[in-house]
Amino acid sequence: MAYATVTDVQARMTRTMDTAEQAVCTTLLGDAGVLIDAYKSAASADAKKVVSCRMVIRALGIDNDIPMGATQGSMSGLGYSQSWTIGTGGSVGELYLSKTDKQLLGGSNSIGSHSPLEDLPGVLA
């Protein structure tokens, strides 16, 4: 189930999507909805909409010139050279929930543990 529309995504981008990208965007919005529901289906509709848009924009890229997730880049002139360094903290072209997305959905980033011995009566009482 998609929680946002192509129009919602387009309103948050700094460039205009062409017809082919709009079709991909529609598919990615459906995929994002599945990922969101798997993580936190009880999240608010507004949070799901914002997170869906953020996920799809990361996958499509905001700008045609600079790849999303690039930490360094260079361009040349008449030699037609271009190079980019992609950071290790994110992913390019893939749908994923960032730390901020998880917080918006009401999830937690805490790590916990549980000992199965705690479930046995009288062991740790």
C-alpha positions in Angstrom: 0.0 0.0 0.0 1.4 3.4 -1.0 1.2 6.2 1.6 2.2 9.0 -0.7 1.6 10.0 -4.4 4.0 11.0 -7.2 2.8 14.5 -6.6 3.8 14.4 -3.0 7.3 13.2 -4.0 7.6 15.8 -6.8 6.7 18.6 -4.3 9.7 17.7 -2.2 12.2 17.4 -5.1 14.4 20.2 -6.6 13.9 18.9 -10.2 11.1 17.7 -12.3 10.6 14.0 -12.9 10.0 12.8 -16.5 7.3 10.3 -17.4 9.5 7.2 -17.0 10.7 8.4 -13.5 7.1 9.0 -12.5 6.3 5.4 -13.3 9.3 4.1 -11.3 8.3 6.5 -8.5 4.8 4.9 -8.3 6.3 1.4 -8.0 8.8 2.6 -5.4 6.1 4.2 -3.3 4.3 0.8 -3.1 7.5 -0.9 -2.1 8.2 1.8 0.5 4.8 1.2 2.0 5.6 -2.5 2.4 8.9 -1.7 4.2 7.2 0.8 6.4 4.4 -1.6 7.4 7.0 -4.3 8.1 8.8 -1.9 10.5 5.9 -0.1 12.2 2.4 -0.5 10.8 0.9 1.4 13.7 2.6 4.7 12.7 0.5 7.8 11.9 -0.6 8.4 8.3 1.4 11.7 8.2 4.6 10.0 9.3 4.1 7.2 6.7 3.7 9.8 4.0 6.8 11.8 4.9 8.9 8.7 5.3 7.7 7.2 2.0 8.6 10.4 0.2 12.1 10.5 1.8 12.8 6.9 0.9 11.8 7.3 -2.7 13.7 10.6 -3.1 16.8 8.9 -1.8 16.4 6.1 -4.3 15.7 8.4 -7.3 18.2 11.0 -6.3 17.3 14.7 -5.8 19.7 16.1 -8.4 20.8 14.8 -11.8 24.3 16.3 -11.4 25.3 15.1 -7.9 24.6 11.5 -6.9 22.8 11.2 -3.5 25.1 10.0 -0.8 28.2 11.5 -2.5 30.7 12.8 0.1 33.2 14.1 -2.5 33.1 15.0 -6.1 35.0 16.6 -8.9 34.2 17.8 -12.4 36.4 18.9 -15.2 35.9 21.0 -18.3 37.0 20.2 -21.8 38.5 16.8 -20.7 35.0 15.6 -19.8 36.0 14.0 -16.6 33.8 13.4 -13.5 34.3 11.4 -10.3 32.4 10.9 -7.1 33.1 9.3 -3.8 30.0 7.7 -2.2 29.9 7.6 1.6 29.7 4.4 3.5 26.9 5.7 5.7 24.1 5.3 3.2 22.9 3.6 0.1 22.4 4.9 -3.4 19.4 3.8 -5.5 18.0 1.6 -2.8 14.9 1.9 -0.5 15.8 1.9 3.2 14.7 3.4 6.5 17.2 5.9 7.9 17.6 6.6 11.6 15.4 9.7 11.2 12.8 7.7 9.3 12.6 5.2 12.1 12.2 7.9 14.7 9.4 9.5 12.7 7.6 6.2 12.5 7.8 5.9 16.3 10.4 3.2 16.4 13.4 3.0 18.6 17.0 2.5 17.8 17.8 1.0 21.2 19.4 -2.4 21.4 18.3 -4.7 24.2 18.8 -8.2 25.5 16.8 -10.9 27.2 18.0 -14.0 28.9 15.8 -17.1 28.5 16.7 -17.9 32.1 14.5 -15.0 33.2 11.5 -16.9 32.0 12.1 -19.9 34.3 10.2 -19.7 37.5 12.3 -19.2 40.6 15.6 -19.0 38.8 16.3 -15.2 39.1 13.5 -14.3 41.5 
